[in-house]
């Protein structure tokens, strides 16, 4: 149970770092900003899935 929460927090932090990197790339006219936004969104969704699995396990 605690492992899922730690995994979700790591995914949220990774997502935040990808978003920050995307903002920095857009400000310096880089072309990888869109890729970083997509990766950040993916990790954000993964973190939400892990938290949702934790809630389902608590209800059982």
TAKA-V269318 format. One record per backbone hydrogen bond with DSSP energy under -1.0 kcal/mol. NH is the residue of the N-H (numbers start at 1). CO is the residue of the C=O. E is the energy in kcal/mol with one decimal. If there is no record, write none. Layout:
BEGIN
nh	co	e
NH	CO	E
NH	CO	E
END
This chain:
BEGIN
nh	co	e
5	1	-1.3
6	2	-2.2
7	3	-2.4
8	4	-2.2
9	5	-2.2
10	6	-2.3
11	7	-2.1
12	8	-2.3
13	9	-2.3
14	10	-2.4
15	11	-2.4
16	12	-2.2
17	13	-2.2
18	14	-2.3
19	15	-2.3
20	16	-2.3
21	17	-2.4
22	18	-2.2
23	19	-2.2
24	20	-2.3
25	21	-2.2
26	22	-2.4
27	23	-1.9
28	24	-1.2
30	25	-3.5
36	32	-2.0
37	33	-1.9
38	34	-2.1
39	35	-2.3
40	36	-2.4
41	37	-2.3
42	38	-2.0
43	39	-2.3
44	40	-1.9
45	41	-2.1
46	42	-2.2
47	43	-2.2
48	44	-1.8
49	45	-2.2
50	46	-2.2
51	47	-1.9
52	48	-2.2
53	49	-2.4
54	50	-1.6
55	51	-1.8
56	52	-2.1
57	53	-2.0
58	54	-1.8
59	55	-1.5
END
